[in-house]
């Protein structure tokens, strides 16, 4: 069940990350660029003002060079103002250059972060696409291998990236028991063949019951029955068909995972089922979640 939980979490993260990470980085980049443009506009205006004042001072200085003592004092004042304005102009030019340099660096860094995040998202999407393709191939191969009669008792689905093979208990077990029925052997052998072929997949066998209390002295309740039935299938796959037991997990959900109404005979029949849940080996996929994109 932990592996299924991981897979569902992964599927959610792939969808949400693609919409959040790149969008957040893009908004931050746009905000930074907007602030930079405002700083540049302010610096340019100050630069133009200083240029105009400098020009006016030069004109006044040129027109005052042939005047009286008062005019000479005016020349001295203008020269001082000209020196101050030249220094202010140089300072403003340095600020403008620094603003452009810092802004370019920041934008470049944001672009690198967006590109890195997009690469990371593509890795996740590629991994999920590969998983979906393998699941589809597995499902088609299994469905084609089953006879029309077997398909009445076997349902194959892919839900949220996980392959579910649901087996009818009437076919799979002896009546009122957790022992495997002889007529189930042919079907289990085909499922075991698929499991063996797809060696990178993990297998959870999950027992389910209806809500009618069990009436056997050696079985306490439906929890016990569902677990015992799942364990029987796991051991059959291992001992009779050679499936690696390290890939197998047995679990029971009792009456607490119904797919139909227990108030009808048909509903109870549907709820009495054993599911073989096949999931890809997600270790590499989960490593992508845990590992940040390279700088």
Buried (B, 14 or more C-beta within 10 A) or exposed (E): EEBBEBBBEBBEBBEEBBEEBBEEBBEBBEEBBEEBEEBBEEBEEBBEBBEEBBEEBEEBBEEBEEEEEEEEEBBEBBEEBBEEBEEBBEEBEEBBEEBBEEBEEBBEEBEEBBEBBBEBBEBBBEBBEEBBEBBEEBBEBBEEBBEEEBEEBBBBEBEEBBBBBBBBBBBBBEEEBBBBBEEBEEBBBBBBBBBBEBEEBBBBBBBBBBBEEBEEEEBEEBBBBBBBBBBBBBBBBBEEBEBEEEBBBBBBBBBEBBEBEBEEEEBBBBBBBBBBBBBBBBEEBBEBBEEEBEE
